[in-house]
């Protein structure tokens, strides 16, 4: 159209573009004979392969090391400190990403040894033997919020949108604690614990009315509730068989 004598403004009106866009395309065509973008050279890497290997090795040596600290101690090929995003990209190339750590128990060498002994001592148990094992545990459910990190997908500026807000009670909103026994073929009803589960309440509401009758029927107890059972006086309850615990601490002998 330009070669036919139409003005830049007329061409821009036909294609719905700004006049400056048409003018730049015309100038590029007059200079290079084409309107396509020229092939650009890829941006060079600001780190050498040796630096990349050192970055990966340092984050394997210290798994909690931040990308910012690595960037502050690494000078790139351009003579400046690299950015933290560069460190993140190098780690992602090796499928290393920042994730939330698992919160495990504090285990001493004795705990680890006893756990290994527990696993080796029961690795040959048959399905029929496992069917007699009773597993007990408690769970606490919050009523108005989650204990973990909750993410929301939103646009910039939608922070105060009602759809992006998690309502919370000023004093936490309360929670419900439940306790139960499960095994291969049976399970008990959930016992709702009123208030905190102390050693006395554990004895009166859990052990005597629920746990002991199941042990009298020939079951073995595998419990994870040492913070309550370790305060129980020995010889108080019915003398039955107890399945040894895997936590590396002596389980309750009842």
Steps between C-alpha positions, in 0.01 A plus 500: 500500500787733571651426160160575345519851640296471820618699800619353828187623671271330248686171529491521880124560492443195278702260718397656831855585603678811619658724239842461665482122450444540128780757479747264671406213272547718196841616622608140570386390153691781335816413697495116490244410236289305755266573790569191714710539812864414454632192673628602841802350664409311819607664821818348637505322832635708786640193678753243391440121519739487795300762687178314422646180645620687810155654547329162486757340730470780759121460514537124543744556786265747670141426398370810680736740322311781328541608140572855617803391704640304205451796268691732735808275490501427124645745247383437144683530171374857467704601806204548734320291756238278342135529600309259720278414201808377316577266791139377501516430125825303537347291777181441303706373208597214734140457625583660835218721626424670830240300691365500851710272725349200675476553874642189662554393857822571685666156508817414686736222397329270752158579352623421149655173615183391677288590197720287279478212748121536505482486119732201474312316774163533326587488132407130475160530664218340304173663402320298768739629766457860385124455521529476880689828531305800627620843388394799708540867432338837550435786260415864554279678247484879492156648444586820315848476352774266380830437677683490168569769242195571284551663160247691292520561126413864428590794284695801615267729689258222608653465845193642675249325272255299712572191290869525593461552876518226764287592798649427839392540858702743709559232769560209262143372471553184702565142399370146547724214617397142425654161586443152358638148453540343156614155395481286189142383562354739754485859613348681795271797500666838527536617857468876527745632758365794696777749571865398518586130503684462830633177650203473739245562224686254275461237772133567574366566149724287279693222670244355740179518290646430152859375485496236772189317367668464161820374663301248700371365169857404404633802319844656510530873558714724279467850640651833396375698800806497724444850630198359691592137564848565635346661810281198581594312819611142426280211608184712506314332216406157378805284434484439124734476204646821363641542151838673522506856373711619208578844643813386674344542844349235729128456439241475774492160670142428604 
